[in-house]
Amino acid sequence: MAELKFFGYLSDIVGKRKIEVNLEKPIPLRDLLPPLFPETNIIILINEKAGSLDSLIKNEDTVALMPILSGG
């Protein structure tokens, strides 16, 4: 089972902080996300390594999605 964790306002978009998905075959991360999910200004970590919306997700993967923080 793959685990997707959402941080900051991204959890509001999805409506949850965590989703667990059972995958029959690897699929692109973007196919697991809602249509209105932002494609820019986000950090994606897959098993603690940099990833992208096009990265293939498989069972046993842990994905963290978080907004880029900025301040001044």
Distance bins in CASP14 RR format, pairs under 12 A and 6 or more apart:
PFRMAT RR
TARGET T0000
AUTHOR 0000-0000-0000
RMODE 2
METHOD distances of the structure
MODEL  1
1 18 0 0 0 0 0 1 0 0 0 0 0
1 19 0 0 0 0 0 1 0 0 0 0 0
1 20 1 0 1 0 0 0 0 0 0 0 0
1 21 1 0 0 1 0 0 0 0 0 0 0
1 22 1 0 1 0 0 0 0 0 0 0 0
1 23 1 0 0 1 0 0 0 0 0 0 0
1 24 0 0 0 0 0 1 0 0 0 0 0
1 57 0 0 0 0 0 1 0 0 0 0 0
1 58 0 0 0 0 0 1 0 0 0 0 0
1 59 1 0 1 0 0 0 0 0 0 0 0
1 60 1 0 0 1 0 0 0 0 0 0 0
1 61 0 0 0 0 1 0 0 0 0 0 0
1 62 0 0 0 0 0 1 0 0 0 0 0
1 63 0 0 0 0 0 1 0 0 0 0 0
2 18 0 0 0 0 0 1 0 0 0 0 0
2 19 0 0 0 0 1 0 0 0 0 0 0
2 20 1 0 0 1 0 0 0 0 0 0 0
2 21 1 0 1 0 0 0 0 0 0 0 0
2 22 1 0 0 1 0 0 0 0 0 0 0
2 23 1 0 1 0 0 0 0 0 0 0 0
2 24 0 0 0 0 0 1 0 0 0 0 0
2 25 0 0 0 0 0 1 0 0 0 0 0
2 26 0 0 0 0 1 0 0 0 0 0 0
2 27 0 0 0 0 1 0 0 0 0 0 0
2 29 0 0 0 0 1 0 0 0 0 0 0
2 31 0 0 0 0 0 1 0 0 0 0 0
2 32 1 0 0 1 0 0 0 0 0 0 0
2 46 0 0 0 0 1 0 0 0 0 0 0
2 47 0 0 0 0 0 1 0 0 0 0 0
2 55 0 0 0 0 0 1 0 0 0 0 0
2 56 0 0 0 0 0 1 0 0 0 0 0
2 57 1 0 1 0 0 0 0 0 0 0 0
2 58 1 0 0 1 0 0 0 0 0 0 0
2 59 1 0 1 0 0 0 0 0 0 0 0
2 60 1 0 0 1 0 0 0 0 0 0 0
2 61 1 0 1 0 0 0 0 0 0 0 0
2 62 1 0 0 1 0 0 0 0 0 0 0
2 63 1 0 0 1 0 0 0 0 0 0 0
2 64 0 0 0 0 0 1 0 0 0 0 0
3 16 0 0 0 0 0 1 0 0 0 0 0
3 17 0 0 0 0 0 1 0 0 0 0 0
3 18 1 0 0 1 0 0 0 0 0 0 0
3 19 1 0 0 1 0 0 0 0 0 0 0
3 20 1 0 1 0 0 0 0 0 0 0 0
3 21 1 0 0 1 0 0 0 0 0 0 0
3 22 0 0 0 0 0 1 0 0 0 0 0
3 23 0 0 0 0 0 1 0 0 0 0 0
3 32 0 0 0 0 0 1 0 0 0 0 0
3 45 0 0 0 0 0 1 0 0 0 0 0
3 46 0 0 0 0 0 1 0 0 0 0 0
3 47 0 0 0 0 0 1 0 0 0 0 0
3 57 0 0 0 0 1 0 0 0 0 0 0
3 58 0 0 0 0 0 1 0 0 0 0 0
3 59 0 0 0 0 1 0 0 0 0 0 0
3 60 0 0 0 0 1 0 0 0 0 0 0
3 61 1 0 0 1 0 0 0 0 0 0 0
3 62 1 0 1 0 0 0 0 0 0 0 0
3 63 1 0 0 1 0 0 0 0 0 0 0
3 64 0 0 0 0 1 0 0 0 0 0 0
3 65 0 0 0 0 0 1 0 0 0 0 0
4 10 0 0 0 0 0 1 0 0 0 0 0
4 11 0 0 0 0 0 1 0 0 0 0 0
4 14 0 0 0 0 1 0 0 0 0 0 0
4 15 0 0 0 0 0 1 0 0 0 0 0
4 16 0 0 0 0 1 0 0 0 0 0 0
4 17 0 0 0 0 1 0 0 0 0 0 0
4 18 1 0 0 1 0 0 0 0 0 0 0
4 19 1 0 1 0 0 0 0 0 0 0 0
4 20 1 0 0 1 0 0 0 0 0 0 0
4 21 1 0 0 1 0 0 0 0 0 0 0
4 23 0 0 0 0 0 1 0 0 0 0 0
4 29 0 0 0 0 1 0 0 0 0 0 0
4 30 0 0 0 0 0 1 0 0 0 0 0
4 31 0 0 0 0 0 1 0 0 0 0 0
4 32 1 0 0 1 0 0 0 0 0 0 0
4 33 0 0 0 0 1 0 0 0 0 0 0
4 34 0 0 0 0 0 1 0 0 0 0 0
4 37 0 0 0 0 0 1 0 0 0 0 0
4 44 0 0 0 0 0 1 0 0 0 0 0
4 45 0 0 0 0 0 1 0 0 0 0 0
4 46 0 0 0 0 1 0 0 0 0 0 0
4 55 0 0 0 0 0 1 0 0 0 0 0
4 57 0 0 0 0 1 0 0 0 0 0 0
4 61 0 0 0 0 1 0 0 0 0 0 0
4 62 0 0 0 0 1 0 0 0 0 0 0
4 63 1 0 1 0 0 0 0 0 0 0 0
4 64 0 0 0 0 1 0 0 0 0 0 0
4 65 1 0 0 1 0 0 0 0 0 0 0
4 66 0 0 0 0 0 1 0 0 0 0 0
5 11 0 0 0 0 1 0 0 0 0 0 0
5 14 0 0 0 0 0 1 0 0 0 0 0
5 16 0 0 0 0 1 0 0 0 0 0 0
5 17 1 0 0 1 0 0 0 0 0 0 0
5 18 1 0 1 0 0 0 0 0 0 0 0
5 19 0 0 0 0 1 0 0 0 0 0 0
5 20 0 0 0 0 0 1 0 0 0 0 0
5 43 0 0 0 0 0 1 0 0 0 0 0
5 44 0 0 0 0 0 1 0 0 0 0 0
5 45 0 0 0 0 1 0 0 0 0 0 0
5 46 0 0 0 0 0 1 0 0 0 0 0
5 47 0 0 0 0 0 1 0 0 0 0 0
5 48 0 0 0 0 0 1 0 0 0 0 0
5 61 0 0 0 0 0 1 0 0 0 0 0
5 62 1 0 0 1 0 0 0 0 0 0 0
5 63 1 0 0 1 0 0 0 0 0 0 0
5 64 1 0 1 0 0 0 0 0 0 0 0
5 65 1 0 0 1 0 0 0 0 0 0 0
5 66 0 0 0 0 1 0 0 0 0 0 0
6 12 0 0 0 0 1 0 0 0 0 0 0
6 13 1 0 0 1 0 0 0 0 0 0 0
6 14 1 0 1 0 0 0 0 0 0 0 0
6 15 1 0 0 1 0 0 0 0 0 0 0
6 16 1 0 0 1 0 0 0 0 0 0 0
6 17 1 0 1 0 0 0 0 0 0 0 0
6 18 1 0 0 1 0 0 0 0 0 0 0
6 19 1 0 0 1 0 0 0 0 0 0 0
6 32 0 0 0 0 0 1 0 0 0 0 0
6 33 0 0 0 0 1 0 0 0 0 0 0
6 34 0 0 0 0 0 1 0 0 0 0 0
6 37 0 0 0 0 1 0 0 0 0 0 0
6 38 0 0 0 0 0 1 0 0 0 0 0
6 42 0 0 0 0 1 0 0 0 0 0 0
6 43 0 0 0 0 0 1 0 0 0 0 0
6 44 0 0 0 0 0 1 0 0 0 0 0
6 45 0 0 0 0 0 1 0 0 0 0 0
6 63 0 0 0 0 1 0 0 0 0 0 0
6 64 0 0 0 0 1 0 0 0 0 0 0
6 65 1 0 1 0 0 0 0 0 0 0 0
6 66 1 0 0 1 0 0 0 0 0 0 0
6 67 0 0 0 0 1 0 0 0 0 0 0
7 13 0 0 0 0 0 1 0 0 0 0 0
7 14 0 0 0 0 0 1 0 0 0 0 0
7 16 0 0 0 0 0 1 0 0 0 0 0
7 17 1 0 0 1 0 0 0 0 0 0 0
7 18 0 0 0 0 0 1 0 0 0 0 0
7 42 0 0 0 0 1 0 0 0 0 0 0
7 43 0 0 0 0 1 0 0 0 0 0 0
7 44 0 0 0 0 0 1 0 0 0 0 0
7 45 0 0 0 0 0 1 0 0 0 0 0
7 63 0 0 0 0 0 1 0 0 0 0 0
7 64 1 0 0 1 0 0 0 0 0 0 0
7 65 1 0 0 1 0 0 0 0 0 0 0
7 66 1 1 0 0 0 0 0 0 0 0 0
7 67 1 0 0 1 0 0 0 0 0 0 0
7 68 0 0 0 0 0 1 0 0 0 0 0
7 69 0 0 0 0 1 0 0 0 0 0 0
8 14 0 0 0 0 0 1 0 0 0 0 0
8 15 0 0 0 0 0 1 0 0 0 0 0
8 17 0 0 0 0 1 0 0 0 0 0 0
8 38 0 0 0 0 0 1 0 0 0 0 0
8 42 0 0 0 0 0 1 0 0 0 0 0
8 43 0 0 0 0 0 1 0 0 0 0 0
8 64 0 0 0 0 0 1 0 0 0 0 0
8 65 0 0 0 0 1 0 0 0 0 0 0
8 66 1 0 0 1 0 0 0 0 0 0 0
8 67 1 0 1 0 0 0 0 0 0 0 0
8 68 0 0 0 0 0 1 0 0 0 0 0
8 69 0 0 0 0 1 0 0 0 0 0 0
9 15 0 0 0 0 0 1 0 0 0 0 0
9 17 0 0 0 0 0 1 0 0 0 0 0
9 37 0 0 0 0 0 1 0 0 0 0 0
9 38 0 0 0 0 1 0 0 0 0 0 0
9 41 0 0 0 0 0 1 0 0 0 0 0
9 42 0 0 0 0 0 1 0 0 0 0 0
9 65 0 0 0 0 0 1 0 0 0 0 0
9 66 0 0 0 0 1 0 0 0 0 0 0
9 67 1 0 0 1 0 0 0 0 0 0 0
9 68 0 0 0 0 0 1 0 0 0 0 0
9 69 0 0 0 0 0 1 0 0 0 0 0
10 16 0 0 0 0 0 1 0 0 0 0 0
10 17 0 0 0 0 1 0 0 0 0 0 0
10 18 0 0 0 0 0 1 0 0 0 0 0
10 19 0 0 0 0 0 1 0 0 0 0 0
10 33 0 0 0 0 1 0 0 0 0 0 0
10 34 0 0 0 0 0 1 0 0 0 0 0
10 36 0 0 0 0 0 1 0 0 0 0 0
10 37 1 0 0 1 0 0 0 0 0 0 0
10 38 1 0 0 1 0 0 0 0 0 0 0
10 39 0 0 0 0 0 1 0 0 0 0 0
10 41 0 0 0 0 0 1 0 0 0 0 0
10 42 1 0 0 1 0 0 0 0 0 0 0
10 43 0 0 0 0 1 0 0 0 0 0 0
10 44 0 0 0 0 0 1 0 0 0 0 0
10 63 0 0 0 0 0 1 0 0 0 0 0
10 64 0 0 0 0 1 0 0 0 0 0 0
10 65 1 0 1 0 0 0 0 0 0 0 0
10 66 1 0 0 1 0 0 0 0 0 0 0
10 67 1 0 0 1 0 0 0 0 0 0 0
10 68 0 0 0 0 0 1 0 0 0 0 0
11 17 1 0 1 0 0 0 0 0 0 0 0
11 18 0 0 0 0 1 0 0 0 0 0 0
11 19 0 0 0 0 0 1 0 0 0 0 0
11 34 0 0 0 0 0 1 0 0 0 0 0
11 37 0 0 0 0 0 1 0 0 0 0 0
11 64 0 0 0 0 0 1 0 0 0 0 0
11 65 0 0 0 0 1 0 0 0 0 0 0
11 66 0 0 0 0 1 0 0 0 0 0 0
11 67 0 0 0 0 0 1 0 0 0 0 0
12 34 0 0 0 0 0 1 0 0 0 0 0
12 36 0 0 0 0 0 1 0 0 0 0 0
12 37 0 0 0 0 0 1 0 0 0 0 0
12 38 0 0 0 0 0 1 0 0 0 0 0
12 67 0 0 0 0 0 1 0 0 0 0 0
13 33 0 0 0 0 1 0 0 0 0 0 0
13 34 1 0 0 1 0 0 0 0 0 0 0
13 35 0 0 0 0 0 1 0 0 0 0 0
13 36 1 0 0 1 0 0 0 0 0 0 0
13 37 1 0 0 1 0 0 0 0 0 0 0
13 38 1 0 0 1 0 0 0 0 0 0 0
13 42 0 0 0 0 0 1 0 0 0 0 0
13 65 0 0 0 0 1 0 0 0 0 0 0
13 67 0 0 0 0 0 1 0 0 0 0 0
14 32 0 0 0 0 0 1 0 0 0 0 0
14 33 1 0 0 1 0 0 0 0 0 0 0
14 34 1 0 0 1 0 0 0 0 0 0 0
14 35 0 0 0 0 0 1 0 0 0 0 0
14 36 0 0 0 0 1 0 0 0 0 0 0
14 37 1 0 0 1 0 0 0 0 0 0 0
14 38 0 0 0 0 0 1 0 0 0 0 0
14 63 0 0 0 0 0 1 0 0 0 0 0
14 65 0 0 0 0 1 0 0 0 0 0 0
15 33 0 0 0 0 0 1 0 0 0 0 0
15 34 0 0 0 0 1 0 0 0 0 0 0
15 36 0 0 0 0 0 1 0 0 0 0 0
15 37 0 0 0 0 0 1 0 0 0 0 0
16 33 0 0 0 0 0 1 0 0 0 0 0
16 34 0 0 0 0 0 1 0 0 0 0 0
16 65 0 0 0 0 0 1 0 0 0 0 0
17 64 0 0 0 0 0 1 0 0 0 0 0
17 65 0 0 0 0 0 1 0 0 0 0 0
17 66 0 0 0 0 0 1 0 0 0 0 0
18 62 0 0 0 0 0 1 0 0 0 0 0
18 63 0 0 0 0 0 1 0 0 0 0 0
18 64 0 0 0 0 0 1 0 0 0 0 0
18 65 0 0 0 0 0 1 0 0 0 0 0
19 29 0 0 0 0 0 1 0 0 0 0 0
19 32 1 0 0 1 0 0 0 0 0 0 0
19 33 0 0 0 0 1 0 0 0 0 0 0
19 34 0 0 0 0 0 1 0 0 0 0 0
19 37 0 0 0 0 0 1 0 0 0 0 0
19 57 0 0 0 0 0 1 0 0 0 0 0
19 62 0 0 0 0 0 1 0 0 0 0 0
19 63 0 0 0 0 1 0 0 0 0 0 0
19 64 0 0 0 0 0 1 0 0 0 0 0
19 65 0 0 0 0 0 1 0 0 0 0 0
20 32 0 0 0 0 0 1 0 0 0 0 0
20 57 0 0 0 0 0 1 0 0 0 0 0
20 59 0 0 0 0 0 1 0 0 0 0 0
20 60 0 0 0 0 0 1 0 0 0 0 0
20 61 0 0 0 0 0 1 0 0 0 0 0
20 62 0 0 0 0 0 1 0 0 0 0 0
20 63 0 0 0 0 0 1 0 0 0 0 0
21 27 0 0 0 0 1 0 0 0 0 0 0
21 29 0 0 0 0 0 1 0 0 0 0 0
21 31 0 0 0 0 0 1 0 0 0 0 0
21 32 1 0 0 1 0 0 0 0 0 0 0
21 33 0 0 0 0 0 1 0 0 0 0 0
21 57 1 0 0 1 0 0 0 0 0 0 0
21 58 0 0 0 0 0 1 0 0 0 0 0
21 59 0 0 0 0 1 0 0 0 0 0 0
21 60 0 0 0 0 0 1 0 0 0 0 0
21 61 0 0 0 0 1 0 0 0 0 0 0
21 62 0 0 0 0 0 1 0 0 0 0 0
21 63 0 0 0 0 1 0 0 0 0 0 0
22 32 0 0 0 0 0 1 0 0 0 0 0
22 57 0 0 0 0 0 1 0 0 0 0 0
22 58 0 0 0 0 0 1 0 0 0 0 0
22 59 1 0 0 1 0 0 0 0 0 0 0
22 60 0 0 0 0 0 1 0 0 0 0 0
22 61 0 0 0 0 0 1 0 0 0 0 0
23 29 0 0 0 0 0 1 0 0 0 0 0
23 31 0 0 0 0 1 0 0 0 0 0 0
23 32 0 0 0 0 1 0 0 0 0 0 0
23 56 0 0 0 0 1 0 0 0 0 0 0
23 57 1 0 0 1 0 0 0 0 0 0 0
23 58 1 0 0 1 0 0 0 0 0 0 0
23 59 1 0 1 0 0 0 0 0 0 0 0
23 60 0 0 0 0 1 0 0 0 0 0 0
23 61 0 0 0 0 1 0 0 0 0 0 0
23 63 0 0 0 0 0 1 0 0 0 0 0
24 57 0 0 0 0 0 1 0 0 0 0 0
24 58 0 0 0 0 1 0 0 0 0 0 0
24 59 0 0 0 0 1 0 0 0 0 0 0
25 31 0 0 0 0 0 1 0 0 0 0 0
25 56 0 0 0 0 1 0 0 0 0 0 0
25 57 0 0 0 0 0 1 0 0 0 0 0
25 58 1 0 0 1 0 0 0 0 0 0 0
25 59 0 0 0 0 1 0 0 0 0 0 0
26 32 0 0 0 0 0 1 0 0 0 0 0
26 46 0 0 0 0 0 1 0 0 0 0 0
26 54 0 0 0 0 0 1 0 0 0 0 0
26 55 0 0 0 0 1 0 0 0 0 0 0
26 56 1 1 0 0 0 0 0 0 0 0 0
26 57 1 0 0 1 0 0 0 0 0 0 0
26 58 1 0 1 0 0 0 0 0 0 0 0
26 59 0 0 0 0 1 0 0 0 0 0 0
26 60 0 0 0 0 0 1 0 0 0 0 0
26 61 0 0 0 0 1 0 0 0 0 0 0
27 33 0 0 0 0 0 1 0 0 0 0 0
27 53 0 0 0 0 0 1 0 0 0 0 0
27 54 0 0 0 0 0 1 0 0 0 0 0
27 55 0 0 0 0 0 1 0 0 0 0 0
27 56 1 0 0 1 0 0 0 0 0 0 0
27 57 1 0 0 1 0 0 0 0 0 0 0
27 58 0 0 0 0 1 0 0 0 0 0 0
27 59 0 0 0 0 0 1 0 0 0 0 0
27 61 0 0 0 0 0 1 0 0 0 0 0
27 63 0 0 0 0 0 1 0 0 0 0 0
28 44 0 0 0 0 0 1 0 0 0 0 0
28 46 0 0 0 0 0 1 0 0 0 0 0
28 51 0 0 0 0 0 1 0 0 0 0 0
28 52 0 0 0 0 1 0 0 0 0 0 0
28 53 1 0 0 1 0 0 0 0 0 0 0
28 54 1 0 1 0 0 0 0 0 0 0 0
28 55 1 0 0 1 0 0 0 0 0 0 0
28 56 1 0 0 1 0 0 0 0 0 0 0
28 57 1 0 0 1 0 0 0 0 0 0 0
28 58 0 0 0 0 0 1 0 0 0 0 0
28 63 0 0 0 0 0 1 0 0 0 0 0
29 37 0 0 0 0 1 0 0 0 0 0 0
29 39 0 0 0 0 0 1 0 0 0 0 0
29 42 0 0 0 0 0 1 0 0 0 0 0
29 44 1 0 0 1 0 0 0 0 0 0 0
29 45 0 0 0 0 0 1 0 0 0 0 0
29 46 1 0 0 1 0 0 0 0 0 0 0
29 51 1 0 0 1 0 0 0 0 0 0 0
29 52 1 0 0 1 0 0 0 0 0 0 0
29 53 1 0 1 0 0 0 0 0 0 0 0
29 54 1 0 0 1 0 0 0 0 0 0 0
29 55 1 0 1 0 0 0 0 0 0 0 0
29 56 1 0 0 1 0 0 0 0 0 0 0
29 57 1 0 1 0 0 0 0 0 0 0 0
29 58 0 0 0 0 0 1 0 0 0 0 0
29 61 0 0 0 0 1 0 0 0 0 0 0
29 63 1 0 0 1 0 0 0 0 0 0 0
29 64 0 0 0 0 0 1 0 0 0 0 0
29 65 0 0 0 0 1 0 0 0 0 0 0
30 37 1 0 0 1 0 0 0 0 0 0 0
30 38 0 0 0 0 0 1 0 0 0 0 0
30 39 1 0 0 1 0 0 0 0 0 0 0
30 42 0 0 0 0 0 1 0 0 0 0 0
30 44 0 0 0 0 0 1 0 0 0 0 0
30 51 0 0 0 0 0 1 0 0 0 0 0
30 52 0 0 0 0 1 0 0 0 0 0 0
30 53 1 0 1 0 0 0 0 0 0 0 0
30 54 1 0 0 1 0 0 0 0 0 0 0
30 55 0 0 0 0 1 0 0 0 0 0 0
30 56 0 0 0 0 0 1 0 0 0 0 0
30 57 0 0 0 0 1 0 0 0 0 0 0
30 63 0 0 0 0 0 1 0 0 0 0 0
30 65 0 0 0 0 0 1 0 0 0 0 0
31 37 0 0 0 0 0 1 0 0 0 0 0
31 53 0 0 0 0 1 0 0 0 0 0 0
31 54 0 0 0 0 1 0 0 0 0 0 0
31 55 0 0 0 0 0 1 0 0 0 0 0
31 56 0 0 0 0 1 0 0 0 0 0 0
31 57 0 0 0 0 1 0 0 0 0 0 0
32 44 0 0 0 0 0 1 0 0 0 0 0
32 46 0 0 0 0 0 1 0 0 0 0 0
32 53 0 0 0 0 1 0 0 0 0 0 0
32 54 0 0 0 0 0 1 0 0 0 0 0
32 55 0 0 0 0 0 1 0 0 0 0 0
32 56 0 0 0 0 0 1 0 0 0 0 0
32 57 1 0 0 1 0 0 0 0 0 0 0
32 58 0 0 0 0 0 1 0 0 0 0 0
32 61 0 0 0 0 0 1 0 0 0 0 0
32 63 0 0 0 0 1 0 0 0 0 0 0
32 65 0 0 0 0 0 1 0 0 0 0 0
33 39 0 0 0 0 1 0 0 0 0 0 0
33 42 0 0 0 0 0 1 0 0 0 0 0
33 44 0 0 0 0 0 1 0 0 0 0 0
33 53 1 0 0 1 0 0 0 0 0 0 0
33 54 0 0 0 0 0 1 0 0 0 0 0
33 55 0 0 0 0 0 1 0 0 0 0 0
33 57 0 0 0 0 0 1 0 0 0 0 0
33 63 0 0 0 0 1 0 0 0 0 0 0
33 65 0 0 0 0 1 0 0 0 0 0 0
34 65 0 0 0 0 0 1 0 0 0 0 0
37 44 0 0 0 0 0 1 0 0 0 0 0
37 53 0 0 0 0 1 0 0 0 0 0 0
37 65 0 0 0 0 1 0 0 0 0 0 0
37 67 0 0 0 0 0 1 0 0 0 0 0
38 44 0 0 0 0 0 1 0 0 0 0 0
38 53 0 0 0 0 1 0 0 0 0 0 0
38 65 0 0 0 0 1 0 0 0 0 0 0
38 66 0 0 0 0 0 1 0 0 0 0 0
38 67 0 0 0 0 1 0 0 0 0 0 0
38 68 0 0 0 0 0 1 0 0 0 0 0
39 52 0 0 0 0 1 0 0 0 0 0 0
39 53 1 0 0 1 0 0 0 0 0 0 0
39 54 0 0 0 0 0 1 0 0 0 0 0
39 65 0 0 0 0 0 1 0 0 0 0 0
40 52 0 0 0 0 0 1 0 0 0 0 0
40 53 0 0 0 0 1 0 0 0 0 0 0
40 67 0 0 0 0 0 1 0 0 0 0 0
40 68 0 0 0 0 1 0 0 0 0 0 0
41 65 0 0 0 0 0 1 0 0 0 0 0
41 66 0 0 0 0 0 1 0 0 0 0 0
41 67 1 0 0 1 0 0 0 0 0 0 0
41 68 1 0 1 0 0 0 0 0 0 0 0
41 69 0 0 0 0 1 0 0 0 0 0 0
41 70 0 0 0 0 1 0 0 0 0 0 0
42 50 0 0 0 0 0 1 0 0 0 0 0
42 51 0 0 0 0 0 1 0 0 0 0 0
42 52 0 0 0 0 1 0 0 0 0 0 0
42 53 0 0 0 0 1 0 0 0 0 0 0
42 63 0 0 0 0 0 1 0 0 0 0 0
42 64 0 0 0 0 0 1 0 0 0 0 0
42 65 1 0 1 0 0 0 0 0 0 0 0
42 66 1 0 0 1 0 0 0 0 0 0 0
42 67 1 0 1 0 0 0 0 0 0 0 0
42 68 1 0 0 1 0 0 0 0 0 0 0
42 69 0 0 0 0 0 1 0 0 0 0 0
43 49 0 0 0 0 0 1 0 0 0 0 0
43 50 0 0 0 0 1 0 0 0 0 0 0
43 51 0 0 0 0 1 0 0 0 0 0 0
43 52 0 0 0 0 0 1 0 0 0 0 0
43 53 0 0 0 0 0 1 0 0 0 0 0
43 63 0 0 0 0 0 1 0 0 0 0 0
43 64 1 0 0 1 0 0 0 0 0 0 0
43 65 1 0 0 1 0 0 0 0 0 0 0
43 66 1 0 1 0 0 0 0 0 0 0 0
43 67 1 0 0 1 0 0 0 0 0 0 0
43 68 1 0 0 1 0 0 0 0 0 0 0
43 69 0 0 0 0 1 0 0 0 0 0 0
44 50 1 0 0 1 0 0 0 0 0 0 0
44 51 1 0 1 0 0 0 0 0 0 0 0
44 52 1 0 0 1 0 0 0 0 0 0 0
44 53 1 0 0 1 0 0 0 0 0 0 0
44 54 0 0 0 0 1 0 0 0 0 0 0
44 55 1 0 0 1 0 0 0 0 0 0 0
44 57 0 0 0 0 0 1 0 0 0 0 0
44 61 0 0 0 0 0 1 0 0 0 0 0
44 62 0 0 0 0 0 1 0 0 0 0 0
44 63 1 0 0 1 0 0 0 0 0 0 0
44 64 1 0 0 1 0 0 0 0 0 0 0
44 65 1 0 1 0 0 0 0 0 0 0 0
44 66 0 0 0 0 1 0 0 0 0 0 0
44 67 0 0 0 0 0 1 0 0 0 0 0
44 68 0 0 0 0 0 1 0 0 0 0 0
45 51 1 0 0 1 0 0 0 0 0 0 0
45 52 0 0 0 0 0 1 0 0 0 0 0
45 55 0 0 0 0 0 1 0 0 0 0 0
45 61 0 0 0 0 0 1 0 0 0 0 0
45 62 0 0 0 0 1 0 0 0 0 0 0
45 63 1 0 0 1 0 0 0 0 0 0 0
45 64 1 0 1 0 0 0 0 0 0 0 0
45 65 0 0 0 0 1 0 0 0 0 0 0
45 66 1 0 0 1 0 0 0 0 0 0 0
46 52 0 0 0 0 1 0 0 0 0 0 0
46 53 0 0 0 0 0 1 0 0 0 0 0
46 54 0 0 0 0 0 1 0 0 0 0 0
46 55 1 0 1 0 0 0 0 0 0 0 0
46 56 0 0 0 0 1 0 0 0 0 0 0
46 57 1 0 0 1 0 0 0 0 0 0 0
46 58 0 0 0 0 1 0 0 0 0 0 0
46 60 0 0 0 0 0 1 0 0 0 0 0
46 61 1 0 1 0 0 0 0 0 0 0 0
46 62 1 0 0 1 0 0 0 0 0 0 0
46 63 1 0 1 0 0 0 0 0 0 0 0
46 64 0 0 0 0 1 0 0 0 0 0 0
46 65 0 0 0 0 1 0 0 0 0 0 0
47 55 0 0 0 0 0 1 0 0 0 0 0
47 57 0 0 0 0 0 1 0 0 0 0 0
47 58 0 0 0 0 0 1 0 0 0 0 0
47 60 0 0 0 0 1 0 0 0 0 0 0
47 61 1 0 1 0 0 0 0 0 0 0 0
47 62 1 0 1 0 0 0 0 0 0 0 0
47 63 0 0 0 0 1 0 0 0 0 0 0
47 64 0 0 0 0 1 0 0 0 0 0 0
48 61 0 0 0 0 0 1 0 0 0 0 0
48 62 1 0 0 1 0 0 0 0 0 0 0
48 63 0 0 0 0 0 1 0 0 0 0 0
48 64 0 0 0 0 1 0 0 0 0 0 0
49 55 0 0 0 0 1 0 0 0 0 0 0
49 61 0 0 0 0 0 1 0 0 0 0 0
49 62 0 0 0 0 0 1 0 0 0 0 0
49 63 0 0 0 0 0 1 0 0 0 0 0
49 64 0 0 0 0 0 1 0 0 0 0 0
50 63 0 0 0 0 0 1 0 0 0 0 0
50 64 0 0 0 0 0 1 0 0 0 0 0
51 57 0 0 0 0 1 0 0 0 0 0 0
51 61 0 0 0 0 0 1 0 0 0 0 0
51 63 0 0 0 0 1 0 0 0 0 0 0
51 64 0 0 0 0 1 0 0 0 0 0 0
51 65 0 0 0 0 1 0 0 0 0 0 0
52 63 0 0 0 0 0 1 0 0 0 0 0
52 65 0 0 0 0 0 1 0 0 0 0 0
53 63 0 0 0 0 0 1 0 0 0 0 0
53 65 0 0 0 0 1 0 0 0 0 0 0
55 61 0 0 0 0 1 0 0 0 0 0 0
55 63 0 0 0 0 1 0 0 0 0 0 0
55 65 0 0 0 0 0 1 0 0 0 0 0
56 63 0 0 0 0 0 1 0 0 0 0 0
57 63 1 0 0 1 0 0 0 0 0 0 0
57 65 0 0 0 0 0 1 0 0 0 0 0
END
